Amino acid sequence: MDCTDMEKPLVALDKGTTCSSWNYSGQRLATGSVHGTLAMFDTRDPASSSFCCISKSKVPNTLLCMEADGIVKIVWVPPEYGDAVGMCLHRWNSVSVGGGC
């Protein structure tokens, strides 16, 4: 059996996705885009390996500046603080924003 016979997409990412990060349990995926969009993906069925978008939000334009690269990094907070993420919005001047599911 060839490995390509077993290929199956996990998730369909939006155009312009620049970064992604799995939560500590590997059950959720967060992605960031050049346009400042944060998307959260989860599986509706624990037995499935396919993920769908459960939440999508845009960072307010007031937090993005002309030279911004959108969201360039996503980090999940430690699990004892819940299912929330912090993100770096600019390559040169880091701005952290908390968000949860």
C-alpha positions in Angstrom: 0.0 0.0 0.0 1.3 3.4 -1.0 1.2 6.2 1.7 -0.7 8.4 -0.7 -3.6 5.9 -0.5 -4.1 7.0 3.1 -4.0 10.7 2.5 -6.9 12.6 4.0 -7.1 16.4 4.6 -7.4 17.3 8.3 -8.6 20.9 7.8 -9.2 23.4 5.0 -7.3 26.6 5.7 -8.3 30.0 4.5 -6.1 31.8 1.9 -3.6 34.0 3.6 -3.1 31.7 6.7 0.3 32.5 8.1 0.6 30.5 11.3 -1.1 27.7 13.3 -0.9 26.1 16.7 -2.4 23.0 18.3 -3.7 23.3 21.9 -2.0 21.2 24.6 -4.4 18.2 24.2 -4.2 18.2 20.4 -7.9 18.6 20.1 -8.1 22.1 18.8 -6.2 24.1 16.1 -5.9 27.9 16.0 -4.8 29.7 12.8 -3.9 33.3 12.1 -3.9 35.1 8.8 -2.2 38.0 7.1 -5.6 39.7 7.2 -5.7 39.6 11.0 -8.3 36.7 11.2 -8.1 34.2 14.0 -9.9 30.9 13.3 -10.5 28.0 15.7 -11.0 24.4 14.5 -12.3 21.4 16.3 -13.6 18.0 15.5 -17.3 17.4 16.1 -16.7 13.6 16.4 -13.8 12.5 18.7 -13.4 9.4 16.5 -12.9 11.6 13.4 -9.6 13.1 12.2 -11.4 15.9 10.2 -11.6 19.4 11.7 -14.1 22.2 11.0 -14.1 25.9 11.8 -16.0 26.6 15.0 -15.1 30.2 15.5 -13.6 33.0 13.4 -12.9 36.6 14.4 -11.1 39.5 13.0 -8.6 41.5 15.0 -9.8 45.2 15.2 -8.1 47.4 12.6 -7.1 49.7 15.5 -4.7 47.0 16.6 -3.2 46.5 13.2 -0.9 49.1 11.7 0.0 49.8 8.1 3.2 47.8 8.3 1.6 44.8 10.1 2.0 41.3 8.8 -1.3 40.3 10.3 -1.1 37.5 12.9 2.4 36.1 12.8 2.3 33.7 15.8 -0.2 32.0 18.0 0.4 30.5 21.4 -2.1 28.6 23.6 -2.1 29.6 27.3 -1.4 26.8 29.7 -4.4 24.5 30.1 -5.0 25.4 33.7 -6.1 28.9 32.4 -8.7 27.5 29.9 -8.8 27.2 26.2 -7.5 30.6 25.2 -4.7 31.9 22.9 -2.4 34.8 22.7 -1.1 36.1 19.4 1.6 38.3 18.0 0.2 40.8 15.6 3.2 42.5 14.2 6.7 41.2 13.3 8.4 44.1 15.0 6.1 45.4 17.8 4.5 42.5 19.6 0.9 43.0 20.7 -0.7 40.2 22.7 -4.5 39.7 22.6 -6.3 37.0 24.5 -9.1 35.0 23.0 -11.1 32.0 24.0 -13.4 29.4 22.7 
